[in-house]
Amino acid sequence: MPGLVAALVDRTAADVVTKLPPGRQYEDALRAVRALAVAVCPDLPGHPEVQRYCLRPVALEPLAPGIQKELMDFLPRGWADS
């Protein structure tokens, strides 16, 4: 992505987030950090902490049916019980 476009996207996102109530800002930042942790984890099946503290909270949120199905197919059986 060209630098100017990236800067505009960054500024627009910052403007949108700062207009949200503080509680919502925190929730959105936490969701982004969790998603980033899942995205960069080199061995998601081998890291139960990432599954428990990052993937599970995201998977339990209301999601589009297609995304929810992919998550359920990926996660081991009984993941919500651990």
mmCIF file of the N, C-alpha and C atoms, coordinates in Angstrom:
data_MODEL
# 
_entry.id   MODEL 
# 
loop_
_atom_site.group_PDB 
_atom_site.id 
_atom_site.type_symbol 
_atom_site.label_atom_id 
_atom_site.label_alt_id 
_atom_site.label_comp_id 
_atom_site.label_asym_id 
_atom_site.label_entity_id 
_atom_site.label_seq_id 
_atom_site.pdbx_PDB_ins_code 
_atom_site.Cartn_x 
_atom_site.Cartn_y 
_atom_site.Cartn_z 
_atom_site.occupancy 
_atom_site.B_iso_or_equiv 
_atom_site.pdbx_formal_charge 
_atom_site.auth_seq_id 
_atom_site.auth_comp_id 
_atom_site.auth_asym_id 
_atom_site.auth_atom_id 
_atom_site.pdbx_PDB_model_num 
ATOM 1   N N  . MET A 1 1  ? 0.856   -1.161  0.000  1.00 0.00 ? 1  MET A N  1 
ATOM 2   C CA . MET A 1 1  ? 0.000   0.000   0.000  1.00 0.00 ? 1  MET A CA 1 
ATOM 3   C C  . MET A 1 1  ? 0.907   1.231   0.000  1.00 0.00 ? 1  MET A C  1 
ATOM 4   N N  . PRO A 1 2  ? 0.661   2.173   -0.881 1.00 0.00 ? 2  PRO A N  1 
ATOM 5   C CA . PRO A 1 2  ? 1.475   3.390   -0.912 1.00 0.00 ? 2  PRO A CA 1 
ATOM 6   C C  . PRO A 1 2  ? 1.414   4.144   0.416  1.00 0.00 ? 2  PRO A C  1 
ATOM 7   N N  . GLY A 1 3  ? 2.499   4.805   0.766  1.00 0.00 ? 3  GLY A N  1 
ATOM 8   C CA . GLY A 1 3  ? 2.598   5.507   2.040  1.00 0.00 ? 3  GLY A CA 1 
ATOM 9   C C  . GLY A 1 3  ? 1.496   6.523   2.272  1.00 0.00 ? 3  GLY A C  1 
ATOM 10  N N  . LEU A 1 4  ? 1.158   7.295   1.251  1.00 0.00 ? 4  LEU A N  1 
ATOM 11  C CA . LEU A 1 4  ? 0.118   8.323   1.404  1.00 0.00 ? 4  LEU A CA 1 
ATOM 12  C C  . LEU A 1 4  ? -1.236  7.675   1.699  1.00 0.00 ? 4  LEU A C  1 
ATOM 13  N N  . VAL A 1 5  ? -1.549  6.599   0.996  1.00 0.00 ? 5  VAL A N  1 
ATOM 14  C CA . VAL A 1 5  ? -2.814  5.895   1.224  1.00 0.00 ? 5  VAL A CA 1 
ATOM 15  C C  . VAL A 1 5  ? -2.840  5.317   2.641  1.00 0.00 ? 5  VAL A C  1 
ATOM 16  N N  . ALA A 1 6  ? -1.731  4.705   3.048  1.00 0.00 ? 6  ALA A N  1 
ATOM 17  C CA . ALA A 1 6  ? -1.654  4.142   4.396  1.00 0.00 ? 6  ALA A CA 1 
ATOM 18  C C  . ALA A 1 6  ? -1.844  5.231   5.450  1.00 0.00 ? 6  ALA A C  1 
ATOM 19  N N  . ALA A 1 7  ? -1.237  6.386   5.239  1.00 0.00 ? 7  ALA A N  1 
ATOM 20  C CA . ALA A 1 7  ? -1.374  7.492   6.191  1.00 0.00 ? 7  ALA A CA 1 
ATOM 21  C C  . ALA A 1 7  ? -2.815  7.980   6.259  1.00 0.00 ? 7  ALA A C  1 
ATOM 22  N N  . LEU A 1 8  ? -3.493  8.058   5.131  1.00 0.00 ? 8  LEU A N  1 
ATOM 23  C CA . LEU A 1 8  ? -4.893  8.492   5.113  1.00 0.00 ? 8  LEU A CA 1 
ATOM 24  C C  . LEU A 1 8  ? -5.794  7.479   5.816  1.00 0.00 ? 8  LEU A C  1 
ATOM 25  N N  . VAL A 1 9  ? -5.562  6.192   5.560  1.00 0.00 ? 9  VAL A N  1 
ATOM 26  C CA . VAL A 1 9  ? -6.349  5.150   6.217  1.00 0.00 ? 9  VAL A CA 1 
ATOM 27  C C  . VAL A 1 9  ? -6.107  5.198   7.723  1.00 0.00 ? 9  VAL A C  1 
ATOM 28  N N  . ASP A 1 10 ? -4.846  5.349   8.115  1.00 0.00 ? 10 ASP A N  1 
ATOM 29  C CA . ASP A 1 10 ? -4.492  5.422   9.530  1.00 0.00 ? 10 ASP A CA 1 
ATOM 30  C C  . ASP A 1 10 ? -5.188  6.604   10.198 1.00 0.00 ? 10 ASP A C  1 
ATOM 31  N N  . ARG A 1 11 ? -5.137  7.753   9.566  1.00 0.00 ? 11 ARG A N  1 
ATOM 32  C CA . ARG A 1 11 ? -5.748  8.960   10.148 1.00 0.00 ? 11 ARG A CA 1 
ATOM 33  C C  . ARG A 1 11 ? -7.268  8.812   10.229 1.00 0.00 ? 11 ARG A C  1 
ATOM 34  N N  . THR A 1 12 ? -7.881  8.261   9.203  1.00 0.00 ? 12 THR A N  1 
ATOM 35  C CA . THR A 1 12 ? -9.327  8.067   9.210  1.00 0.00 ? 12 THR A CA 1 
ATOM 36  C C  . THR A 1 12 ? -9.735  7.108   10.321 1.00 0.00 ? 12 THR A C  1 
ATOM 37  N N  . ALA A 1 13 ? -9.001  6.008   10.464 1.00 0.00 ? 13 ALA A N  1 
ATOM 38  C CA . ALA A 1 13 ? -9.312  5.044   11.526 1.00 0.00 ? 13 ALA A CA 1 
ATOM 39  C C  . ALA A 1 13 ? -9.159  5.694   12.897 1.00 0.00 ? 13 ALA A C  1 
ATOM 40  N N  . ALA A 1 14 ? -8.101  6.474   13.078 1.00 0.00 ? 14 ALA A N  1 
ATOM 41  C CA . ALA A 1 14 ? -7.886  7.158   14.367 1.00 0.00 ? 14 ALA A CA 1 
ATOM 42  C C  . ALA A 1 14 ? -9.024  8.130   14.649 1.00 0.00 ? 14 ALA A C  1 
ATOM 43  N N  . ASP A 1 15 ? -9.463  8.863   13.638 1.00 0.00 ? 15 ASP A N  1 
ATOM 44  C CA . ASP A 1 15 ? -10.574 9.807   13.822 1.00 0.00 ? 15 ASP A CA 1 
ATOM 45  C C  . ASP A 1 15 ? -11.850 9.078   14.234 1.00 0.00 ? 15 ASP A C  1 
ATOM 46  N N  . VAL A 1 16 ? -12.136 7.953   13.596 1.00 0.00 ? 16 VAL A N  1 
ATOM 47  C CA . VAL A 1 16 ? -13.345 7.195   13.914 1.00 0.00 ? 16 VAL A CA 1 
ATOM 48  C C  . VAL A 1 16 ? -13.274 6.656   15.333 1.00 0.00 ? 16 VAL A C  1 
ATOM 49  N N  . VAL A 1 17 ? -12.137 6.060   15.700 1.00 0.00 ? 17 VAL A N  1 
ATOM 50  C CA . VAL A 1 17 ? -11.999 5.453   17.021 1.00 0.00 ? 17 VAL A CA 1 
ATOM 51  C C  . VAL A 1 17 ? -12.090 6.500   18.130 1.00 0.00 ? 17 VAL A C  1 
ATOM 52  N N  . THR A 1 18 ? -11.469 7.656   17.938 1.00 0.00 ? 18 THR A N  1 
ATOM 53  C CA . THR A 1 18 ? -11.472 8.665   19.003 1.00 0.00 ? 18 THR A CA 1 
ATOM 54  C C  . THR A 1 18 ? -12.850 9.288   19.213 1.00 0.00 ? 18 THR A C  1 
ATOM 55  N N  . LYS A 1 19 ? -13.744 9.115   18.278 1.00 0.00 ? 19 LYS A N  1 
ATOM 56  C CA . LYS A 1 19 ? -15.103 9.634   18.447 1.00 0.00 ? 19 LYS A CA 1 
ATOM 57  C C  . LYS A 1 19 ? -16.004 8.644   19.187 1.00 0.00 ? 19 LYS A C  1 
ATOM 58  N N  . LEU A 1 20 ? -15.519 7.446   19.421 1.00 0.00 ? 20 LEU A N  1 
ATOM 59  C CA . LEU A 1 20 ? -16.298 6.441   20.142 1.00 0.00 ? 20 LEU A CA 1 
ATOM 60  C C  . LEU A 1 20 ? -16.200 6.691   21.644 1.00 0.00 ? 20 LEU A C  1 
ATOM 61  N N  . PRO A 1 21 ? -17.181 6.214   22.416 1.00 0.00 ? 21 PRO A N  1 
ATOM 62  C CA . PRO A 1 21 ? -17.069 6.308   23.877 1.00 0.00 ? 21 PRO A CA 1 
ATOM 63  C C  . PRO A 1 21 ? -15.842 5.531   24.360 1.00 0.00 ? 21 PRO A C  1 
ATOM 64  N N  . PRO A 1 22 ? -15.229 5.942   25.485 1.00 0.00 ? 22 PRO A N  1 
ATOM 65  C CA . PRO A 1 22 ? -14.007 5.281   25.962 1.00 0.00 ? 22 PRO A CA 1 
ATOM 66  C C  . PRO A 1 22 ? -14.135 3.772   26.126 1.00 0.00 ? 22 PRO A C  1 
ATOM 67  N N  . GLY A 1 23 ? -15.256 3.291   26.623 1.00 0.00 ? 23 GLY A N  1 
ATOM 68  C CA . GLY A 1 23 ? -15.442 1.849   26.779 1.00 0.00 ? 23 GLY A CA 1 
ATOM 69  C C  . GLY A 1 23 ? -15.380 1.127   25.457 1.00 0.00 ? 23 GLY A C  1 
ATOM 70  N N  . ARG A 1 24 ? -15.968 1.699   24.463 1.00 0.00 ? 24 ARG A N  1 
ATOM 71  C CA . ARG A 1 24 ? -15.957 1.094   23.124 1.00 0.00 ? 24 ARG A CA 1 
ATOM 72  C C  . ARG A 1 24 ? -14.555 1.129   22.526 1.00 0.00 ? 24 ARG A C  1 
ATOM 73  N N  . GLN A 1 25 ? -13.805 2.212   22.782 1.00 0.00 ? 25 GLN A N  1 
ATOM 74  C CA . GLN A 1 25 ? -12.429 2.290   22.298 1.00 0.00 ? 25 GLN A CA 1 
ATOM 75  C C  . GLN A 1 25 ? -11.615 1.132   22.865 1.00 0.00 ? 25 GLN A C  1 
ATOM 76  N N  . TYR A 1 26 ? -11.784 0.873   24.158 1.00 0.00 ? 26 TYR A N  1 
ATOM 77  C CA . TYR A 1 26 ? -11.053 -0.215  24.818 1.00 0.00 ? 26 TYR A CA 1 
ATOM 78  C C  . TYR A 1 26 ? -11.439 -1.563  24.215 1.00 0.00 ? 26 TYR A C  1 
ATOM 79  N N  . GLU A 1 27 ? -12.733 -1.789  24.044 1.00 0.00 ? 27 GLU A N  1 
ATOM 80  C CA . GLU A 1 27 ? -13.205 -3.061  23.487 1.00 0.00 ? 27 GLU A CA 1 
ATOM 81  C C  . GLU A 1 27 ? -12.661 -3.288  22.083 1.00 0.00 ? 27 GLU A C  1 
ATOM 82  N N  . ASP A 1 28 ? -12.685 -2.246  21.262 1.00 0.00 ? 28 ASP A N  1 
ATOM 83  C CA . ASP A 1 28 ? -12.197 -2.375  19.892 1.00 0.00 ? 28 ASP A CA 1 
ATOM 84  C C  . ASP A 1 28 ? -10.689 -2.613  19.861 1.00 0.00 ? 28 ASP A C  1 
ATOM 85  N N  . ALA A 1 29 ? -9.944  -1.919  20.745 1.00 0.00 ? 29 ALA A N  1 
ATOM 86  C CA . ALA A 1 29 ? -8.490  -2.123  20.807 1.00 0.00 ? 29 ALA A CA 1 
ATOM 87  C C  . ALA A 1 29 ? -8.172  -3.546  21.276 1.00 0.00 ? 29 ALA A C  1 
ATOM 88  N N  . LEU A 1 30 ? -8.897  -4.024  22.278 1.00 0.00 ? 30 LEU A N  1 
ATOM 89  C CA . LEU A 1 30 ? -8.685  -5.380  22.782 1.00 0.00 ? 30 LEU A CA 1 
ATOM 90  C C  . LEU A 1 30 ? -8.988  -6.411  21.699 1.00 0.00 ? 30 LEU A C  1 
ATOM 91  N N  . ARG A 1 31 ? -10.062 -6.215  20.971 1.00 0.00 ? 31 ARG A N  1 
ATOM 92  C CA . ARG A 1 31 ? -10.430 -7.127  19.879 1.00 0.00 ? 31 ARG A CA 1 
ATOM 93  C C  . ARG A 1 31 ? -9.328  -7.135  18.810 1.00 0.00 ? 31 ARG A C  1 
ATOM 94  N N  . ALA A 1 32 ? -8.790  -5.970  18.493 1.00 0.00 ? 32 ALA A N  1 
ATOM 95  C CA . ALA A 1 32 ? -7.727  -5.884  17.483 1.00 0.00 ? 32 ALA A CA 1 
ATOM 96  C C  . ALA A 1 32 ? -6.458  -6.588  17.951 1.00 0.00 ? 32 ALA A C  1 
ATOM 97  N N  . VAL A 1 33 ? -6.097  -6.422  19.222 1.00 0.00 ? 33 VAL A N  1 
ATOM 98  C CA . VAL A 1 33 ? -4.904  -7.086  19.761 1.00 0.00 ? 33 VAL A CA 1 
ATOM 99  C C  . VAL A 1 33 ? -5.098  -8.598  19.751 1.00 0.00 ? 33 VAL A C  1 
ATOM 100 N N  . ARG A 1 34 ? -6.271  -9.054  20.118 1.00 0.00 ? 34 ARG A N  1 
ATOM 101 C CA . ARG A 1 34 ? -6.542  -10.496 20.088 1.00 0.00 ? 34 ARG A CA 1 
ATOM 102 C C  . ARG A 1 34 ? -6.444  -11.050 18.674 1.00 0.00 ? 34 ARG A C  1 
ATOM 103 N N  . ALA A 1 35 ? -7.033  -10.347 17.721 1.00 0.00 ? 35 ALA A N  1 
ATOM 104 C CA . ALA A 1 35 ? -6.984  -10.793 16.329 1.00 0.00 ? 35 ALA A CA 1 
ATOM 105 C C  . ALA A 1 35 ? -5.550  -10.806 15.822 1.00 0.00 ? 35 ALA A C  1 
ATOM 106 N N  . LEU A 1 36 ? -4.763  -9.800  16.201 1.00 0.00 ? 36 LEU A N  1 
ATOM 107 C CA . LEU A 1 36 ? -3.367  -9.756  15.789 1.00 0.00 ? 36 LEU A CA 1 
ATOM 108 C C  . LEU A 1 36 ? -2.578  -10.921 16.385 1.00 0.00 ? 36 LEU A C  1 
ATOM 109 N N  . ALA A 1 37 ? -2.819  -11.227 17.655 1.00 0.00 ? 37 ALA A N  1 
ATOM 110 C CA . ALA A 1 37 ? -2.123  -12.343 18.295 1.00 0.00 ? 37 ALA A CA 1 
ATOM 111 C C  . ALA A 1 37 ? -2.426  -13.655 17.577 1.00 0.00 ? 37 ALA A C  1 
ATOM 112 N N  . VAL A 1 38 ? -3.679  -13.865 17.211 1.00 0.00 ? 38 VAL A N  1 
ATOM 113 C CA . VAL A 1 38 ? -4.055  -15.084 16.494 1.00 0.00 ? 38 VAL A CA 1 
ATOM 114 C C  . VAL A 1 38 ? -3.395  -15.096 15.114 1.00 0.00 ? 38 VAL A C  1 
ATOM 115 N N  . ALA A 1 39 ? -3.368  -13.938 14.453 1.00 0.00 ? 39 ALA A N  1 
ATOM 116 C CA . ALA A 1 39 ? -2.819  -13.868 13.097 1.00 0.00 ? 39 ALA A CA 1 
ATOM 117 C C  . ALA A 1 39 ? -1.317  -14.120 13.048 1.00 0.00 ? 39 ALA A C  1 
ATOM 118 N N  . VAL A 1 40 ? -0.582  -13.710 14.073 1.00 0.00 ? 40 VAL A N  1 
ATOM 119 C CA . VAL A 1 40 ? 0.876   -13.845 14.029 1.00 0.00 ? 40 VAL A CA 1 
ATOM 120 C C  . VAL A 1 40 ? 1.400   -15.046 14.812 1.00 0.00 ? 40 VAL A C  1 
ATOM 121 N N  . CYS A 1 41 ? 0.540   -15.765 15.485 1.00 0.00 ? 41 CYS A N  1 
ATOM 122 C CA . CYS A 1 41 ? 0.983   -16.932 16.262 1.00 0.00 ? 41 CYS A CA 1 
ATOM 123 C C  . CYS A 1 41 ? 1.563   -17.977 15.306 1.00 0.00 ? 41 CYS A C  1 
ATOM 124 N N  . PRO A 1 42 ? 2.826   -18.403 15.520 1.00 0.00 ? 42 PRO A N  1 
ATOM 125 C CA . PRO A 1 42 ? 3.436   -19.352 14.597 1.00 0.00 ? 42 PRO A CA 1 
ATOM 126 C C  . PRO A 1 42 ? 2.921   -20.784 14.740 1.00 0.00 ? 42 PRO A C  1 
ATOM 127 N N  . ASP A 1 43 ? 2.269   -21.097 15.860 1.00 0.00 ? 43 ASP A N  1 
ATOM 128 C CA . ASP A 1 43 ? 1.799   -22.468 16.096 1.00 0.00 ? 43 ASP A CA 1 
ATOM 129 C C  . ASP A 1 43 ? 0.543   -22.420 16.954 1.00 0.00 ? 43 ASP A C  1 
ATOM 130 N N  . LEU A 1 44 ? -0.549  -21.970 16.368 1.00 0.00 ? 44 LEU A N  1 
ATOM 131 C CA . LEU A 1 44 ? -1.790  -21.791 17.122 1.00 0.00 ? 44 LEU A CA 1 
ATOM 132 C C  . LEU A 1 44 ? -2.243  -23.064 17.832 1.00 0.00 ? 44 LEU A C  1 
ATOM 133 N N  . PRO A 1 45 ? -2.240  -24.231 17.187 1.00 0.00 ? 45 PRO A N  1 
ATOM 134 C CA . PRO A 1 45 ? -2.649  -25.441 17.916 1.00 0.00 ? 45 PRO A CA 1 
ATOM 135 C C  . PRO A 1 45 ? -1.725  -25.770 19.089 1.00 0.00 ? 45 PRO A C  1 
ATOM 136 N N  . GLY A 1 46 ? -0.466  -25.354 19.008 1.00 0.00 ? 46 GLY A N  1 
ATOM 137 C CA . GLY A 1 46 ? 0.487   -25.650 20.061 1.00 0.00 ? 46 GLY A CA 1 
ATOM 138 C C  . GLY A 1 46 ? 0.557   -24.604 21.162 1.00 0.00 ? 46 GLY A C  1 
ATOM 139 N N  . HIS A 1 47 ? -0.219  -23.567 21.057 1.00 0.00 ? 47 HIS A N  1 
ATOM 140 C CA . HIS A 1 47 ? -0.210  -22.498 22.056 1.00 0.00 ? 47 HIS A CA 1 
ATOM 141 C C  . HIS A 1 47 ? -1.610  -22.341 22.664 1.00 0.00 ? 47 HIS A C  1 
ATOM 142 N N  . PRO A 1 48 ? -1.917  -23.130 23.693 1.00 0.00 ? 48 PRO A N  1 
ATOM 143 C CA . PRO A 1 48 ? -3.256  -23.083 24.284 1.00 0.00 ? 48 PRO A CA 1 
ATOM 144 C C  . PRO A 1 48 ? -3.583  -21.721 24.903 1.00 0.00 ? 48 PRO A C  1 
ATOM 145 N N  . GLU A 1 49 ? -2.575  -20.955 25.322 1.00 0.00 ? 49 GLU A N  1 
ATOM 146 C CA . GLU A 1 49 ? -2.851  -19.642 25.903 1.00 0.00 ? 49 GLU A CA 1 
ATOM 147 C C  . GLU A 1 49 ? -3.410  -18.691 24.852 1.00 0.00 ? 49 GLU A C  1 
ATOM 148 N N  . VAL A 1 50 ? -2.868  -18.745 23.639 1.00 0.00 ? 50 VAL A N  1 
ATOM 149 C CA . VAL A 1 50 ? -3.380  -17.894 22.559 1.00 0.00 ? 50 VAL A CA 1 
ATOM 150 C C  . VAL A 1 50 ? -4.799  -18.323 22.214 1.00 0.00 ? 50 VAL A C  1 
ATOM 151 N N  . GLN A 1 51 ? -5.044  -19.630 22.200 1.00 0.00 ? 51 GLN A N  1 
ATOM 152 C CA . GLN A 1 51 ? -6.396  -20.105 21.934 1.00 0.00 ? 51 GLN A CA 1 
ATOM 153 C C  . GLN A 1 51 ? -7.355  -19.633 23.023 1.00 0.00 ? 51 GLN A C  1 
ATOM 154 N N  . ARG A 1 52 ? -6.939  -19.766 24.285 1.00 0.00 ? 52 ARG A N  1 
ATOM 155 C CA . ARG A 1 52 ? -7.821  -19.459 25.413 1.00 0.00 ? 52 ARG A CA 1 
ATOM 156 C C  . ARG A 1 52 ? -8.084  -17.958 25.550 1.00 0.00 ? 52 ARG A C  1 
ATOM 157 N N  . TYR A 1 53 ? -7.041  -17.148 25.463 1.00 0.00 ? 53 TYR A N  1 
ATOM 158 C CA . TYR A 1 53 ? -7.192  -15.725 25.776 1.00 0.00 ? 53 TYR A CA 1 
ATOM 159 C C  . TYR A 1 53 ? -7.401  -14.823 24.566 1.00 0.00 ? 53 TYR A C  1 
ATOM 160 N N  . CYS A 1 54 ? -7.149  -15.349 23.371 1.00 0.00 ? 54 CYS A N  1 
ATOM 161 C CA . CYS A 1 54 ? -7.310  -14.517 22.178 1.00 0.00 ? 54 CYS A CA 1 
ATOM 162 C C  . CYS A 1 54 ? -8.355  -15.068 21.211 1.00 0.00 ? 54 CYS A C  1 
ATOM 163 N N  . LEU A 1 55 ? -8.201  -16.339 20.833 1.00 0.00 ? 55 LEU A N  1 
ATOM 164 C CA . LEU A 1 55 ? -9.115  -16.904 19.840 1.00 0.00 ? 55 LEU A CA 1 
ATOM 165 C C  . LEU A 1 55 ? -10.504 -17.155 20.416 1.00 0.00 ? 55 LEU A C  1 
ATOM 166 N N  . ARG A 1 56 ? -10.570 -17.731 21.614 1.00 0.00 ? 56 ARG A N  1 
ATOM 167 C CA . ARG A 1 56 ? -11.872 -18.051 22.207 1.00 0.00 ? 56 ARG A CA 1 
ATOM 168 C C  . ARG A 1 56 ? -12.749 -16.808 22.380 1.00 0.00 ? 56 ARG A C  1 
ATOM 169 N N  . PRO A 1 57 ? -12.240 -15.705 22.959 1.00 0.00 ? 57 PRO A N  1 
ATOM 170 C CA . PRO A 1 57 ? -13.111 -14.533 23.112 1.00 0.00 ? 57 PRO A CA 1 
ATOM 171 C C  . PRO A 1 57 ? -13.626 -13.992 21.776 1.00 0.00 ? 57 PRO A C  1 
ATOM 172 N N  . VAL A 1 58 ? -12.774 -14.037 20.750 1.00 0.00 ? 58 VAL A N  1 
ATOM 173 C CA . VAL A 1 58 ? -13.213 -13.568 19.434 1.00 0.00 ? 58 VAL A CA 1 
ATOM 174 C C  . VAL A 1 58 ? -14.252 -14.530 18.865 1.00 0.00 ? 58 VAL A C  1 
ATOM 175 N N  . ALA A 1 59 ? -14.024 -15.828 19.042 1.00 0.00 ? 59 ALA A N  1 
ATOM 176 C CA . ALA A 1 59 ? -14.944 -16.828 18.486 1.00 0.00 ? 59 ALA A CA 1 
ATOM 177 C C  . ALA A 1 59 ? -16.303 -16.796 19.172 1.00 0.00 ? 59 ALA A C  1 
ATOM 178 N N  . LEU A 1 60 ? -16.352 -16.359 20.422 1.00 0.00 ? 60 LEU A N  1 
ATOM 179 C CA . LEU A 1 60 ? -17.622 -16.332 21.140 1.00 0.00 ? 60 LEU A CA 1 
ATOM 180 C C  . LEU A 1 60 ? -18.456 -15.088 20.839 1.00 0.00 ? 60 LEU A C  1 
ATOM 181 N N  . GLU A 1 61 ? -17.857 -14.107 20.163 1.00 0.00 ? 61 GLU A N  1 
ATOM 182 C CA . GLU A 1 61 ? -18.612 -12.911 19.775 1.00 0.00 ? 61 GLU A CA 1 
ATOM 183 C C  . GLU A 1 61 ? -19.524 -13.256 18.605 1.00 0.00 ? 61 GLU A C  1 
ATOM 184 N N  . PRO A 1 62 ? -20.580 -12.459 18.422 1.00 0.00 ? 62 PRO A N  1 
ATOM 185 C CA . PRO A 1 62 ? -21.423 -12.685 17.247 1.00 0.00 ? 62 PRO A CA 1 
ATOM 186 C C  . PRO A 1 62 ? -20.598 -12.488 15.969 1.00 0.00 ? 62 PRO A C  1 
ATOM 187 N N  . LEU A 1 63 ? -20.592 -13.494 15.122 1.00 0.00 ? 63 LEU A N  1 
ATOM 188 C CA . LEU A 1 63 ? -19.812 -13.458 13.886 1.00 0.00 ? 63 LEU A CA 1 
ATOM 189 C C  . LEU A 1 63 ? -20.693 -13.826 12.709 1.00 0.00 ? 63 LEU A C  1 
ATOM 190 N N  . ALA A 1 64 ? -20.205 -13.493 11.544 1.00 0.00 ? 64 ALA A N  1 
ATOM 191 C CA . ALA A 1 64 ? -20.892 -13.925 10.322 1.00 0.00 ? 64 ALA A CA 1 
ATOM 192 C C  . ALA A 1 64 ? -20.879 -15.448 10.291 1.00 0.00 ? 64 ALA A C  1 
ATOM 193 N N  . PRO A 1 65 ? -21.929 -16.073 9.803  1.00 0.00 ? 65 PRO A N  1 
ATOM 194 C CA . PRO A 1 65 ? -22.005 -17.541 9.820  1.00 0.00 ? 65 PRO A CA 1 
ATOM 195 C C  . PRO A 1 65 ? -20.814 -18.232 9.166  1.00 0.00 ? 65 PRO A C  1 
ATOM 196 N N  . GLY A 1 66 ? -20.311 -17.696 8.071  1.00 0.00 ? 66 GLY A N  1 
ATOM 197 C CA . GLY A 1 66 ? -19.176 -18.324 7.386  1.00 0.00 ? 66 GLY A CA 1 
ATOM 198 C C  . GLY A 1 66 ? -17.925 -18.311 8.239  1.00 0.00 ? 66 GLY A C  1 
ATOM 199 N N  . ILE A 1 67 ? -17.663 -17.194 8.911  1.00 0.00 ? 67 ILE A N  1 
ATOM 200 C CA . ILE A 1 67 ? -16.495 -17.085 9.783  1.00 0.00 ? 67 ILE A CA 1 
ATOM 201 C C  . ILE A 1 67 ? -16.654 -18.010 10.979 1.00 0.00 ? 67 ILE A C  1 
ATOM 202 N N  . GLN A 1 68 ? -17.845 -18.053 11.532 1.00 0.00 ? 68 GLN A N  1 
ATOM 203 C CA . GLN A 1 68 ? -18.089 -18.911 12.692 1.00 0.00 ? 68 GLN A CA 1 
ATOM 204 C C  . GLN A 1 68 ? -17.872 -20.384 12.325 1.00 0.00 ? 68 GLN A C  1 
ATOM 205 N N  . LYS A 1 69 ? -18.321 -20.795 11.147 1.00 0.00 ? 69 LYS A N  1 
ATOM 206 C CA . LYS A 1 69 ? -18.128 -22.184 10.717 1.00 0.00 ? 69 LYS A CA 1 
ATOM 207 C C  . LYS A 1 69 ? -16.642 -22.493 10.564 1.00 0.00 ? 69 LYS A C  1 
ATOM 208 N N  . GLU A 1 70 ? -15.880 -21.577 9.969  1.00 0.00 ? 70 GLU A N  1 
ATOM 209 C CA . GLU A 1 70 ? -14.438 -21.803 9.813  1.00 0.00 ? 70 GLU A CA 1 
ATOM 210 C C  . GLU A 1 70 ? -13.764 -21.955 11.170 1.00 0.00 ? 70 GLU A C  1 
ATOM 211 N N  . LEU A 1 71 ? -14.137 -21.118 12.126 1.00 0.00 ? 71 LEU A N  1 
ATOM 212 C CA . LEU A 1 71 ? -13.558 -21.220 13.462 1.00 0.00 ? 71 LEU A CA 1 
ATOM 213 C C  . LEU A 1 71 ? -13.899 -22.553 14.109 1.00 0.00 ? 71 LEU A C  1 
ATOM 214 N N  . MET A 1 72 ? -15.146 -22.962 14.013 1.00 0.00 ? 72 MET A N  1 
ATOM 215 C CA . MET A 1 72 ? -15.564 -24.219 14.632 1.00 0.00 ? 72 MET A CA 1 
ATOM 216 C C  . MET A 1 72 ? -14.858 -25.417 13.984 1.00 0.00 ? 72 MET A C  1 
ATOM 217 N N  . ASP A 1 73 ? -14.630 -25.339 12.673 1.00 0.00 ? 73 ASP A N  1 
ATOM 218 C CA . ASP A 1 73 ? -13.920 -26.415 11.984 1.00 0.00 ? 73 ASP A CA 1 
ATOM 219 C C  . ASP A 1 73 ? -12.455 -26.466 12.401 1.00 0.00 ? 73 ASP A C  1 
ATOM 220 N N  . PHE A 1 74 ? -11.879 -25.308 12.714 1.00 0.00 ? 74 PHE A N  1 
ATOM 221 C CA . PHE A 1 74 ? -10.465 -25.223 13.057 1.00 0.00 ? 74 PHE A CA 1 
ATOM 222 C C  . PHE A 1 74 ? -10.195 -25.641 14.504 1.00 0.00 ? 74 PHE A C  1 
ATOM 223 N N  . LEU A 1 75 ? -11.072 -25.240 15.409 1.00 0.00 ? 75 LEU A N  1 
ATOM 224 C CA . LEU A 1 75 ? -10.841 -25.485 16.839 1.00 0.00 ? 75 LEU A CA 1 
ATOM 225 C C  . LEU A 1 75 ? -11.052 -26.949 17.180 1.00 0.00 ? 75 LEU A C  1 
ATOM 226 N N  . PRO A 1 76 ? -10.262 -27.456 18.127 1.00 0.00 ? 76 PRO A N  1 
ATOM 227 C CA . PRO A 1 76 ? -10.456 -28.856 18.541 1.00 0.00 ? 76 PRO A CA 1 
ATOM 228 C C  . PRO A 1 76 ? -11.786 -29.022 19.277 1.00 0.00 ? 76 PRO A C  1 
ATOM 229 N N  . ARG A 1 77 ? -12.321 -30.213 19.243 1.00 0.00 ? 77 ARG A N  1 
ATOM 230 C CA . ARG A 1 77 ? -13.576 -30.494 19.942 1.00 0.00 ? 77 ARG A CA 1 
ATOM 231 C C  . ARG A 1 77 ? -13.391 -30.212 21.431 1.00 0.00 ? 77 ARG A C  1 
ATOM 232 N N  . GLY A 1 78 ? -14.422 -29.630 22.043 1.00 0.00 ? 78 GLY A N  1 
ATOM 233 C CA . GLY A 1 78 ? -14.376 -29.338 23.470 1.00 0.00 ? 78 GLY A CA 1 
ATOM 234 C C  . GLY A 1 78 ? -13.593 -28.092 23.828 1.00 0.00 ? 78 GLY A C  1 
ATOM 235 N N  . TRP A 1 79 ? -13.240 -27.244 22.845 1.00 0.00 ? 79 TRP A N  1 
ATOM 236 C CA . TRP A 1 79 ? -12.413 -26.060 23.113 1.00 0.00 ? 79 TRP A CA 1 
ATOM 237 C C  . TRP A 1 79 ? -13.078 -25.121 24.101 1.00 0.00 ? 79 TRP A C  1 
ATOM 238 N N  . ALA A 1 80 ? -14.400 -25.041 24.103 1.00 0.00 ? 80 ALA A N  1 
ATOM 239 C CA . ALA A 1 80 ? -15.094 -24.103 24.995 1.00 0.00 ? 80 ALA A CA 1 
ATOM 240 C C  . ALA A 1 80 ? -15.090 -24.595 26.427 1.00 0.00 ? 80 ALA A C  1 
ATOM 241 N N  . ASP A 1 81 ? -14.797 -25.870 26.644 1.00 0.00 ? 81 ASP A N  1 
ATOM 242 C CA . ASP A 1 81 ? -14.833 -26.442 27.989 1.00 0.00 ? 81 ASP A CA 1 
ATOM 243 C C  . ASP A 1 81 ? -13.518 -26.273 28.737 1.00 0.00 ? 81 ASP A C  1 
ATOM 244 N N  . SER A 1 82 ? -12.437 -25.979 28.018 1.00 0.00 ? 82 SER A N  1 
ATOM 245 C CA . SER A 1 82 ? -11.133 -25.902 28.694 1.00 0.00 ? 82 SER A CA 1 
ATOM 246 C C  . SER A 1 82 ? -10.822 -24.529 29.224 1.00 0.00 ? 82 SER A C  1 
# 
